[in-house]
């Protein structure tokens, strides 16, 4: 079996720039708010039982979740996109598999 390699994480400025692209925002006026959304997204993802940094898609999952948080602020009735909910579910399952392969989870 190939040795598991933890991908190099994106820097916070890289995540911020990708989030701004996804939201079609430019400039620095919203940077503080968007940084807070990125932090909140990371906290929410951990609450789902996902260990950040084990999978190469973790940074993108955080960015997508932060975009959802930003959009929900303006539309509180906005439900989580099904694609994001499925990504969280699939990432949780992958998390369990990766932790087992590293010997950090029984099973």
Backbone as CSV, one residue per row, in Angstrom:
resi,resn,N_x,N_y,N_z,CA_x,CA_y,CA_z,C_x,C_y,C_z
1,UNK,0.844,-1.176,0.000,0.000,0.000,0.000,0.891,1.241,0.000
2,UNK,0.495,2.225,-0.756,1.249,3.477,-0.797,1.162,4.166,0.553
3,UNK,2.273,4.813,0.918,2.291,5.574,2.161,1.408,6.802,2.013
4,UNK,0.605,7.046,3.042,-0.256,8.231,3.029,0.591,9.479,3.165
5,UNK,0.319,10.437,2.340,1.017,11.708,2.419,-0.008,12.794,2.670
6,UNK,0.222,13.560,3.696,-0.647,14.677,3.978,-0.304,15.809,3.023
7,UNK,-1.310,16.314,2.291,-1.026,17.388,1.335,-0.615,18.671,2.039
8,UNK,0.144,19.463,1.318,0.525,20.772,1.858,-0.725,21.646,1.883
9,UNK,-1.042,22.192,3.037,-2.239,23.031,3.110,-2.033,24.366,2.408
10,UNK,-3.143,24.951,2.009,-3.109,26.296,1.433,-2.828,27.286,2.551
11,UNK,-2.231,28.385,2.194,-2.051,29.459,3.171,-3.391,30.182,3.342
12,UNK,-3.535,30.888,4.442,-4.766,31.640,4.687,-5.008,32.692,3.594
13,UNK,-3.963,33.409,3.138,-4.201,34.363,2.040,-4.684,33.679,0.757
14,UNK,-4.191,32.472,0.489,-4.650,31.742,-0.704,-6.126,31.376,-0.569
15,UNK,-6.516,30.899,0.613,-7.921,30.554,0.846,-8.803,31.788,0.694
16,UNK,-8.339,32.902,1.245,-9.109,34.143,1.164,-9.310,34.556,-0.288
17,UNK,-8.268,34.473,-1.079,-8.384,34.855,-2.499,-9.343,33.939,-3.245
18,UNK,-9.293,32.639,-2.982,-10.211,31.712,-3.648,-11.652,31.942,-3.196
19,UNK,-11.843,32.239,-1.922,-13.188,32.550,-1.424,-13.731,33.797,-2.116
20,UNK,-12.904,34.819,-2.245,-13.335,36.054,-2.916,-13.687,35.779,-4.377
21,UNK,-12.917,34.920,-5.030,-13.246,34.560,-6.412,-14.590,33.844,-6.481
22,UNK,-14.801,32.911,-5.561,-16.054,32.162,-5.556,-17.249,33.084,-5.329
23,UNK,-17.079,34.081,-4.473,-18.155,35.024,-4.174,-18.219,36.191,-5.154
24,UNK,-17.281,36.211,-6.067,-17.183,37.286,-7.055,-17.054,38.645,-6.377
25,UNK,-16.152,38.696,-5.410,-15.854,39.923,-4.678,-14.416,40.328,-4.965
26,UNK,-14.181,41.610,-5.044,-12.825,42.106,-5.256,-12.501,43.118,-4.166
27,UNK,-11.271,43.513,-4.097,-10.870,44.502,-3.106,-10.662,43.875,-1.743
28,UNK,-10.393,44.731,-0.779,-10.076,44.257,0.566,-11.124,44.645,1.608
29,UNK,-12.180,45.300,1.179,-13.193,45.810,2.098,-13.814,44.711,2.969
30,UNK,-14.012,43.529,2.418,-14.662,42.435,3.145,-13.676,41.432,3.735
31,UNK,-12.387,41.686,3.630,-11.389,40.685,4.032,-11.548,40.226,5.481
32,UNK,-11.777,41.125,6.408,-11.923,40.740,7.820,-13.121,39.822,8.009
33,UNK,-14.217,40.171,7.391,-15.428,39.353,7.474,-15.198,37.973,6.855
34,UNK,-14.556,37.933,5.701,-14.327,36.663,5.018,-13.322,35.791,5.774
35,UNK,-12.330,36.417,6.401,-11.393,35.639,7.237,-12.141,34.997,8.405
36,UNK,-13.053,35.758,8.991,-13.867,35.220,10.096,-14.739,34.065,9.608
37,UNK,-15.286,34.189,8.403,-16.085,33.096,7.831,-15.239,31.853,7.612
38,UNK,-13.999,32.033,7.164,-13.107,30.889,6.977,-12.811,30.200,8.310
39,UNK,-12.576,30.980,9.352,-12.328,30.396,10.680,-13.565,29.667,11.192
40,UNK,-14.715,30.294,11.023,-15.965,29.674,11.468,-16.236,28.394,10.685
41,UNK,-15.955,28.412,9.396,-16.149,27.214,8.577,-15.269,26.072,9.071
42,UNK,-14.024,26.371,9.408,-13.118,25.339,9.923,-13.661,24.752,11.223
43,UNK,-14.197,25.611,12.086,-14.758,25.134,13.351,-15.979,24.249,13.105
44,UNK,-16.839,24.644,12.196,-18.029,23.846,11.874,-17.624,22.489,11.307
45,UNK,-16.627,22.487,10.448,-16.177,21.235,9.835,-15.648,20.283,10.904
46,UNK,-14.908,20.801,11.867,-14.425,19.953,12.971,-15.592,19.403,13.780
47,UNK,-16.670,20.190,13.912,-17.852,19.709,14.642,-18.512,18.530,13.930
48,UNK,-18.298,18.413,12.632,-18.806,17.270,11.872,-17.935,16.028,12.068
49,UNK,-16.873,16.145,12.870,-16.007,15.002,13.118,-14.929,14.825,12.070
50,UNK,-14.635,15.874,11.361,-13.636,15.837,10.295,-12.344,16.448,10.807
51,UNK,-11.258,15.719,10.627,-9.940,16.217,11.015,-9.343,16.962,9.825
52,UNK,-9.176,18.267,9.923,-8.642,19.027,8.795,-7.207,18.619,8.464
53,UNK,-6.879,18.710,7.202,-5.508,18.484,6.771,-5.173,17.063,6.379
54,UNK,-6.138,16.152,6.437,-5.858,14.765,6.058,-6.094,14.509,4.578
55,UNK,-6.885,15.341,3.951,-7.285,15.114,2.568,-6.994,16.363,1.745
56,UNK,-6.624,16.158,0.506,-6.250,17.300,-0.338,-7.415,18.251,-0.611
57,UNK,-8.644,17.802,-0.434,-9.791,18.655,-0.683,-10.251,19.455,0.524
58,UNK,-9.578,19.316,1.650,-10.026,19.986,2.874,-10.073,21.496,2.744
59,UNK,-9.084,22.074,2.105,-9.071,23.535,1.956,-10.257,24.006,1.124
60,UNK,-10.582,23.251,0.064,-11.711,23.628,-0.775,-13.036,23.442,-0.051
61,UNK,-13.119,22.413,0.785,-14.311,22.211,1.590,-14.502,23.402,2.539
62,UNK,-13.427,23.865,3.141,-13.499,25.026,4.030,-13.936,26.274,3.267
63,UNK,-13.416,26.463,2.086,-13.777,27.623,1.267,-15.257,27.563,0.887
64,UNK,-15.725,26.385,0.462,-17.140,26.230,0.102,-18.048,26.488,1.302
65,UNK,-17.642,25.989,2.460,-18.451,26.193,3.664,-18.459,27.677,4.045
66,UNK,-17.320,28.337,3.930,-17.252,29.774,4.230,-18.145,30.577,3.279
67,UNK,-18.198,30.187,2.015,-19.068,30.867,1.051,-20.534,30.685,1.452
68,UNK,-20.870,29.485,1.896,-22.234,29.233,2.371,-22.557,30.127,3.580
69,UNK,-21.627,30.223,4.535,-21.849,31.073,5.706,-22.040,32.536,5.297
70,UNK,-21.236,32.998,4.358,-21.343,34.378,3.886,-22.716,34.611,3.250
71,UNK,-23.126,33.698,2.372,-24.404,33.850,1.681,-25.584,33.729,2.639
72,UNK,-25.454,32.869,3.657,-26.531,32.690,4.626,-26.713,33.943,5.494
73,UNK,-25.656,34.687,5.700,-25.759,35.915,6.490,-26.760,36.875,5.844
74,UNK,-26.765,36.929,4.534,-27.661,37.827,3.816,-29.038,37.213,3.564
75,UNK,-29.117,35.886,3.643,-30.377,35.168,3.427,-30.488,34.069,4.477
76,UNK,-30.936,34.403,5.698,-30.954,33.429,6.791,-31.743,32.158,6.485
77,UNK,-32.697,32.243,5.562,-33.501,31.067,5.222,-32.768,30.115,4.270
78,UNK,-31.614,30.529,3.795,-30.841,29.721,2.846,-30.438,28.391,3.476
79,UNK,-30.809,27.306,2.817,-30.411,25.977,3.279,-29.033,25.645,2.738
80,UNK,-28.344,24.755,3.436,-27.037,24.319,2.975,-27.203,23.641,1.609
81,UNK,-26.382,24.008,0.641,-26.460,23.349,-0.664,-26.249,21.843,-0.511
82,UNK,-27.031,21.085,-1.254,-26.926,19.623,-1.182,-25.514,19.148,-1.507
83,UNK,-24.866,19.820,-2.428,-23.508,19.409,-2.795,-22.549,19.578,-1.617
84,UNK,-22.725,20.636,-0.832,-21.879,20.848,0.339,-22.192,19.807,1.418
85,UNK,-23.465,19.522,1.626,-23.846,18.504,2.617,-23.259,17.146,2.232
86,UNK,-23.305,16.803,0.960,-22.730,15.537,0.506,-21.211,15.550,0.629
87,UNK,-20.596,16.670,0.328,-19.141,16.768,0.481,-18.732,16.553,1.938
88,UNK,-19.497,17.125,2.875,-19.204,16.936,4.298,-19.367,15.472,4.697
89,UNK,-20.432,14.857,4.226,-20.677,13.448,4.538,-19.556,12.574,3.991
90,UNK,-19.239,12.771,2.732,-18.192,11.969,2.104,-16.835,12.210,2.746
91,UNK,-16.578,13.446,3.125,-15.303,13.762,3.764,-15.215,13.122,5.139
92,UNK,-16.334,13.058,5.859,-16.356,12.379,7.157,-16.014,10.900,6.979
93,UNK,-16.612,10.269,5.989,-16.322,8.853,5.740,-14.863,8.656,5.351
94,UNK,-14.350,9.541,4.526,-12.934,9.466,4.122,-12.033,9.712,5.331
95,UNK,-12.426,10.617,6.210,-11.669,10.908,7.422,-11.489,9.629,8.243
96,UNK,-12.567,8.905,8.430,-12.521,7.667,9.199,-11.573,6.669,8.545
97,UNK,-11.655,6.558,7.221,-10.777,5.641,6.494,-9.308,6.050,6.648
98,UNK,-9.020,7.322,6.504,-7.637,7.794,6.609,-7.081,7.580,8.013
99,UNK,-7.906,7.833,9.024,-7.450,7.637,10.397,-7.207,6.156,10.686
100,UNK,-8.036,5.279,10.120,-7.800,3.839,10.288,-6.490,3.434,9.644
101,UNK,-6.243,3.940,8.450,-5.002,3.600,7.748,-3.785,4.092,8.509
102,UNK,-3.936,5.190,9.230,-2.821,5.715,10.032,-2.765,5.061,11.405
103,UNK,-3.732,4.171,11.710,-3.748,3.486,12.983,-4.248,4.337,14.127
104,UNK,-4.982,5.392,13.825,-5.467,6.296,14.873,-6.902,6.039,15.267
105,UNK,-7.543,5.048,14.606,-8.931,4.699,14.904,-9.033,3.185,14.854
106,UNK,-9.772,2.606,15.790,-9.997,1.165,15.777,-10.971,0.819,14.663
107,UNK,-10.833,-0.384,14.163,-11.820,-0.820,13.182,-11.172,-1.372,12.026
